[in-house]
Amino acid sequence: MSSIERTLLTWILGALSLGALLVALLTYVVTLDEMHEVFDADLKNIAQAVASYHHAGYGPGDDSVVMLPNRTDTPEDSEIVTLTWTREGKRVFASDPRVELPFSSTQGLSRTSANGEDWIVYSSVNDDGVAQAAQRVSARQEMAGESASKVLPPLLGLVVVVGGLLIFGLRKGLKPLQGAAQDVSQRSAHSLDPISLDGVPNEIQPLVVSINDLMTRLGEAFATQRRFLADAAHELRTPITALRLQLQLLQGSGNDAERSQAMTEFANGVDRSQRLVEQLLNIARADANSDHFSPQPLNLTELVQSVVARFSLKADVLDIDLGASSEPTSTGVWVNGDSEQLTVLLNNLVENALRFTPAGGVVDVNISQEHDAPPVVRVIDNGPGISDVERERVFDRFYRGSEATALARDGYGSGLGLAIVRAIAERHGALVSLASPADHVGLEVTVRFRLDDQAAE
């Protein structure tokens, strides 16, 4: 499991350590450059001074022999070696004869190698000879390295101090988040009150606000679920009570006519209970997690025709003219959706229309899609319709209009049909609306799907 504190400390301390190394390296480079500048000037001054001494004491024709020093000591790293030469390249003097620097008659600074070491040499050329002052390159590098090494420990100490301050600051800054986490962990499954934002840092507030929003939505979902369960229990109690009474009547019937009548009522009660259970299952499926919703391109025209064909026998028995019409297209109207759920949507719309349309009435299911427009399904009947004041409320679960029970053909409804229709439509990104048909008689239910390029293709 990753840790924000550990991750931040790793990156920040790593950056500080790298910065300390870079500062030490920069110190080394700058110091070495400054040493080159200073020591090069020293070499020049020494070489010129030796040249003056050589000119004053020994001329070109002087055959005097200069005794070279016998060096057996260990030379210091910063030692400067001086040499004098005749114009012809004969060495006259060397402060350390062990260093065999090559003769150079070129005025100025140069680099050369001697005894396996690199040297910086300044040659001062005069009429009576050449004087050289030389210094090891490694000496300058070692002195620059010493300067850098003296800078590095304080920098590393600074890294440690800053790291400690960061640990303290991070723990203090993340403490409100730990408090919020403890607040959440100590709650029960039914305690969804928002987390207090008092003392929460600005950087963490969006996370806490998002958690509060989630808990609010969960609270609303749980409340809706509880209402649904309570309403479902209430709705199931009524048909079960009716079935019990009808069973008692069946058991107490004294002749075949009464028994037949009781059996018919009992069968109708079973049908109504079965439909209510199916509607409850449908609304539960419509409320299922959308992560399991996998829409596929489907032919809406064929789906409507199959639903209408399924209800055609019932419409004939009820003496209702049920038909389907669509715009003339070569391939039909296509949408992206779930075939099973859209079948449930159409079943509810057609069944509701048949329930409220009187004998001799008409129920028409129309599919259309104009150019560059979304697909539209309309279910139109010439029944009693729904008043304007109730058109929004009829989408609430278990709500029945003031005249629904009296006008329904079977005298009973679950109050879930349009709620299921809207839930499935919203899952598909469609809009459901109610209106009066053009002749102002009956009801027109419109389901307008969103335009989907993939389905159109």
N, C-alpha and C positions, 0 to 999 in steps of 0.2 A: 504494500500500500504506500503510495507516494505521500510525502509530507510537504506542505507549502513552506513551512519554516526551514526544513532541511534543504529544500530546493533553492530557496532564496539565499540561505547562508552559503551553500556550495557555490552558487554563481557569483555572489558578491565578494566572498572571500577569495575565490579563484581570480576574479578580476583585480582585486586589490593586490594579491600576491604577484600576478603578472605585471601589474603596474609598478610594484616595488622592484622587480627584476629589470623592467625597462628603464626605470630611473637610474638604477645602478649601472646598467649598460651605457645609458646616456652620459652618466658621470664619467665613466671610463673613457668614452670616446672624446668628450669635451676636454677632460684633463690631459689626455694624451696629445690632443691637438695643441693645447696651450703649452705643454712641455716641449713639443717640437719647436714651437715658435720661440720660447725662451732659450732653450738649449742650443738651438741653431744660432741664435744671436751670440750666445756665450762662446760657441765654437769659433765663430767668426772673429770675435774680439781676441780670443786666445791665440788663434792662428796668426793674426796680424801682430800681436805682441811678440810672439816667438819669431816672426819674420823680422821685426825690428831688432830684436836681440841678435839674431843671426847676422843681420846686415851690419850691426855695430861691432861685433866681435870677430866675425869671420868673413872675409871677402872671398870672391870667386877664386882668387889665386892663392889663397892661404892654405898651406899644406899642413897646418897644425892638426894634430890628431885629438879628437875629443874622446875622452873616456866615457864609454856608455855605462850606465848603472847596471849593477848585477842584481836583478830582482828575483827573489825567492819567495816573496810573500804572496798571499792571495789577493788579487786586485778587487777593489770594491766595484759593485755593479755600476755606480754612478761615476767611476773614474774617467777622466778625460786624458787620453794619450796624445802626446805631442811628438812630432817628428820634423826634422829639417833635411832638405836634400839640396844637392847641387843642381844646376840647370840640366846637367847630363843624366841625372837620376841616381846619383850616388848618395846613399844615406849618410848623413853627417851626424845626426843625433836622434835618439828615440828615448822618451821617458820610460818606456817599457819595451826593451828589445825583444821580448817574447812575442809581441804582437807584430806580425809580418804583414803590415798594410802595403798594398801596391803603390808604386809611385804614380802621381797624376800631375800633369802640368796644366790642367784646366782650372781656371779660377772659379771658385764658388763651391756650393754644396754638391755632394754626390753620395751614392750608396754603394757599398762594396762588401765583400766577404773576406774574412781572414780568420784563420784558426777555427773554421767551422762556425763562425758567428757573423751576424750581420752588423755592419758598422755604418754610422753616418759621419762623413769626413768633410771638413771645410779646408780647401787648399788656397793659400795665399801665395800668388806667384809674383816674384820680384826679379829685378835684373840679376841679382847675385845668388838667386836660388829659390827654393820652394819650401814653405812652412805649412804643416798640416796639424789640425786638431781633430781628433776622432773620439766618438763615444759609441758604446754598444747600444743597438736598438732595443735589446731585451731590458736594458736598464730603465729606459723610459717606460716601457710596457709594464714592468714590475711596479714602478712608482705610481702609474695610473691605476693599476689593479689594486694597490694598497688604498688609494683614495676611494675607489669604488667599494672595496670591502669594508671600509669604515662607514660608508653611507648606508650599506645594506642592512646591518643589524637594527639601527633605529627605524628603518622602514618596516622591517618585519615586526618589530615591536609595535609599530603603529597599526599594522594589520591585526595583530592580536587584540589590541585595545579596541579598535573599531569593531572587530568580530564580537567581542564581549558586549559592546554597546548595542550591536545589532540584535544579538540574542535577547538582551533585556527588552529592547524596543519592540521586537517582533512578538515576544510572548505577552508583553503588555498590550500591544495593539490587537492581537488575536484573542485576548481574553474575553471580550464581549461576544465573539463568535462561539467560543466554548460555552459561555453562559447561555446563549441561544440554543445550542445543541443540547445542553442539559435540560433546558426548559422543555424542548420537544420530547426528549427521551423520557421525562417524568410524567408525560401526559398519557391519558388512556386513549383508546381507539375512538372514543366519542367526544374527546376534548379537542375541538378544532378552533379555539379562540386564537386570534392573531398574536404573533410574537411582538413584544414591545420593542420599539425602535429607540428607546432611550439609551443613550450611551453607545449606540452602534456606529462604528466609523462610516464615513461616507462611501468608502470603497466596498463595504460589505452590505450597505443598505439595499442595493438592487437585489442581491441574493435573498435577503430576509423578506423584502417586499414580494418577490416572486413566490417564496414559500407561503407567505400569508395569502396571496392570491390563490395558490393551489389549495390551501386549506379551506378557503372560502368556497371554491368550486366543489371541493369534496363535501363540505357541509351541505351545500345546496343539493348535491347528488344524493347524499344520504337522506336528506329531508324528503326529496322527491320519491326516493325508494320507499321510505316509511309510509308516505301518503299513498303510494301505489299499493303497497301490501295491505294497508288498512282498507282502501277502497276495494281492492280485489277480494279481501275476506268478506267485506260487506256485500259485494255483488254476488259472490258465490253462495252466501247464506240464503239469499232469496230463492234461487232456483232449487237449491237442495231442500229447503222447507216445502216448496211447492211439490217437489217429487215425493216427499214423505206423505204429504196430504193425499196426493193422487194415488200413492200406493195403498194408503188406508182405505180410500174409496174403492180401489180395485178389490181389496180383500173383503170389504163389506158389501160388495154388489150382490144383489139377490137374484138377478136374472141375466140372460145373455145380452140384452140391450144395454143394461147398465154397465155390465162388464166390458162390452165393446167400447162404450163411450169412455170409460175409465182408462182402458188400454190406449185409446187414441190420445187422450190428454197426457197420459204418462209418456207416450212416445214423443209427443210434442215437447214435453218438459225435458226429456233426455236430449232432444235435438238442440233446444235452446242452451242447455248446460254445456253440451259439446261445443257449440259455437262460441260461447263465452270463454271456455278454456282455450280454444284455438286462438281467439282474439288476444287473450292474455299472453299466450306463447308468442304471437306475432309482435305484440308491443315490446315484449322482452327482447326478442331478436332484433327489433329495430333500434333498441337502446344499447345493443351490444357494442363492445369496443370497436372503434373504427379501424383499429390496426388489422382486424381480420376481414376488412372489406376490400375485396379484390375485383374491381370492375373490369369487365371485358366488353369489347364491341358486340352489340347484339342488334338484331333487326326488330325495331319497335313495332313496325307494321305487322309482322308475323305474330308477335307476342299479343297484340291487341286482338287480332283475328282469332287466335286460339282461345283467348279468354271469352270473347263474345260467343264463339261456337260452344264453349262449355256451358254457358248460361242460356243458350237458345231454347233448350227443351223446357227449362223452368219458365222462360218468358212466354212460350207457347201455352203452357198450362195456365199462366196468369193472364192470358190474352193481352200481352204487351208486345208491341212491335220493337224488337231489339235488333239493331244493325250496326255495322261498322263501315266507315267511309274514310278514304285517304286521298291525298293529293296524288295525281298520276305521276309516279316516278318509276324508273326502270329497276331500281334496286331496293326500293322502300326507304323508310326513314330509319337511320341508325343513331344509336346513342351508346355511350360507355356506361355500363351499369351491371347490376347483379340480376340475372334473369329471375331467380326465385323471389327476390324481394319485390321487383317490379311486378311480378305476377300477383303477389299479395296486394300491392297497391291497386292494381286494376280490378282485382276481385272485389275489394271493398267498395270501390267507386261504383261498379256495375251492380253489385248486390244492394247497396244503399238505394240506388236509383230504382231498381225493381221493387224494393220494399215500399217505397213511398209513391210510386206511380200507379194510378188507378187502372182498372181494367179498361182496355181500349186505348191506353196511352202509348206513348212513343219514348224510347230511350235510344239515343244515337251516340256512338263513340266515334269521334273524328280525330284523325292524325294528320298533321300538316307541318310543312317546313318550307317557308319561302326562301328565296335565294339569299345566302349569307345571314340567315336568321336561325335562331335556335329551334329545335323540334318542340311541338306543342301537341298535347293530348287534351281533348275536351270531351266530357261526358255530360250530355244535355238530356234533360227529361222534362216532361210537362206535368209534373206532380205539383204539390202544394208549395214547394220552394221553402226557403228559409228567410226570415225577416232580416232586415239590415242590422238591427241591434244585436242579433244572435250569431251573425256570420263569423265573428271572431271567436266567440265562446264555444262554438260547436267543435273547435279543435282541441279543447281541454278534455283530458281523460275522464271518462264516466259521466260527461255532461250530456244530458238529453234536453232538447228544446222543450219549450212549454207545451207544444202540441205534438211532439214526436211520438209519444206512446199512443196517443189517440189516433194519429194519422197513419202509423205504421201498419202494414198489412198483417203482421203476426202479433202486433200489440206489444212487442218486447224488443228491446235492443240493448246492447252492452254499453253504448256510449264511447266505444273505442275505435270505431271505424275510421273517422276522419283524423283522429290522433295518430293512428298507424300510418295513414296516408301522408300526413305532414312529416312524420319522423323519417319515413323511407325517402320522401322527396328531398328533405334536407340532407340526408346521407348522400344523395346523388347530385347535390348542388342545384336542385330544381325548386321552383316557387309554386305554391298552391294558392289559388284564389277562387272565391265564390262570387257569382254574379247572376243576374237575371238574364235569360235568353233574349234574343232580339224581339220576340213577341211578348215579352214581360210575363210569361207564364212558365212556372217550373223553376228549375235550378240548372245553372251551368257551372261545372267544376272544371277549372283549367289548371293543367300541370305544365309549366313551361321549363323545359330543360335548358341547361347551359350549352353553348355552342362548343363542340369538341372536335378539333381538327382530325385527331386520330380516328374517332368514330366515323367522321365524314369520309375519310379515305377508305 
